[in-house]
Amino acid sequence: MHIDFEVRIHPSGLHTLSEKAAGKKLPVDCGGDLAGNRKAAAFYKAVAKKLAETHADGHTFTYRDAPVIE
């Protein structure tokens, strides 16, 4: 199965990863450290783990990070 992952960063600094499985119309926010996380390092560590687990489970995926706002 193919899964699309996308990072969103709210103006308040909250990081959230959403996933949309093939055939689904709407993405769903992931939970735990992947939802509403203000700590970027912990968030991206959790993202790396999620992507590694997805790959290990035999799924293909695309990943889109939020643009950097300076």
Sine and cosine of phi, psi and omega as CSV:
sin_phi,cos_phi,sin_psi,cos_psi,sin_omega,cos_omega
0.00,0.00,0.58,-0.82,0.04,-1.00
-0.98,-0.17,0.66,-0.75,-0.01,-1.00
-0.78,-0.63,0.72,-0.70,0.10,-0.99
-0.99,-0.17,0.82,-0.57,0.06,-1.00
-0.94,-0.34,0.62,-0.78,0.03,-1.00
-0.58,-0.81,0.72,-0.69,0.06,-1.00
-1.00,-0.07,0.71,-0.71,0.13,-0.99
-0.84,-0.55,0.64,-0.76,0.06,-1.00
-0.85,-0.52,0.90,-0.43,0.02,-1.00
-0.94,0.34,0.50,-0.87,0.04,-1.00
-0.81,0.59,-0.40,0.91,0.03,-1.00
-0.98,0.21,-0.11,0.99,0.02,-1.00
0.98,-0.18,0.01,1.00,0.00,-1.00
-0.97,0.23,0.79,-0.62,0.02,-1.00
-0.99,-0.16,0.70,-0.71,0.03,-1.00
-0.65,-0.76,0.68,-0.73,0.10,-1.00
-0.97,-0.25,0.77,-0.64,0.08,-1.00
-0.91,-0.42,0.43,-0.90,0.03,-1.00
-0.73,-0.68,0.58,-0.81,0.03,-1.00
-0.73,-0.68,0.92,-0.39,-0.01,-1.00
-0.98,0.21,0.46,-0.89,0.03,-1.00
-0.81,0.59,0.70,-0.71,0.02,-1.00
1.00,0.03,-0.20,0.98,0.03,-1.00
-1.00,-0.01,0.53,-0.85,-0.03,-1.00
-1.00,0.05,-0.56,0.83,-0.09,-1.00
-0.85,-0.53,0.61,-0.80,0.10,-1.00
-0.96,0.27,0.36,-0.93,0.01,-1.00
-0.82,-0.57,0.70,-0.71,0.06,-1.00
-0.93,0.36,0.66,-0.75,0.09,-1.00
-0.97,0.24,0.23,-0.97,-0.06,-1.00
-0.95,-0.31,-0.14,-0.99,0.03,-1.00
0.89,0.45,-0.69,-0.72,0.00,-1.00
-0.93,0.36,-0.08,1.00,-0.02,-1.00
-1.00,-0.05,0.02,1.00,-0.03,-1.00
-0.78,-0.63,0.83,-0.55,0.09,-1.00
0.87,0.49,0.66,0.75,-0.06,-1.00
-0.99,-0.15,0.84,-0.55,0.03,-1.00
-0.99,0.14,-0.32,0.95,-0.06,-1.00
-1.00,-0.06,0.98,-0.20,-0.10,-0.99
-0.85,0.52,-0.67,0.75,-0.04,-1.00
-0.89,0.46,-0.71,0.70,0.02,-1.00
-0.91,0.41,-0.62,0.79,0.01,-1.00
-0.89,0.46,-0.79,0.61,-0.06,-1.00
-0.94,0.35,-0.45,0.89,0.13,-0.99
-0.91,0.42,-0.68,0.74,0.03,-1.00
-0.92,0.39,-0.59,0.81,0.06,-1.00
-0.89,0.46,-0.73,0.69,0.01,-1.00
-0.85,0.53,-0.67,0.74,0.02,-1.00
-0.90,0.44,-0.70,0.72,0.00,-1.00
-0.88,0.47,-0.69,0.72,-0.01,-1.00
-0.92,0.40,-0.64,0.77,0.04,-1.00
-0.89,0.45,-0.67,0.74,0.03,-1.00
-0.91,0.42,-0.64,0.77,0.02,-1.00
-0.89,0.46,-0.70,0.71,0.03,-1.00
-0.90,0.43,-0.70,0.71,0.00,-1.00
-0.89,0.46,-0.49,0.87,0.03,-1.00
-0.98,0.20,-0.05,1.00,0.07,-1.00
1.00,0.02,0.20,0.98,0.01,-1.00
-1.00,-0.01,0.48,-0.88,0.18,-0.98
-1.00,-0.09,0.39,-0.92,0.00,-1.00
-0.40,-0.92,0.35,-0.94,0.22,-0.98
-0.90,-0.44,0.46,-0.89,-0.03,-1.00
-0.72,-0.69,0.80,-0.60,0.05,-1.00
-0.82,-0.57,0.87,-0.49,0.03,-1.00
-1.00,0.04,0.38,-0.93,0.05,-1.00
-0.94,0.33,0.54,-0.84,0.06,-1.00
-0.91,0.41,0.53,-0.85,0.05,-1.00
-0.98,0.22,0.78,-0.62,0.01,-1.00
-0.95,-0.31,0.86,-0.51,-0.01,-1.00
-0.92,-0.39,0.00,0.00,0.00,0.00
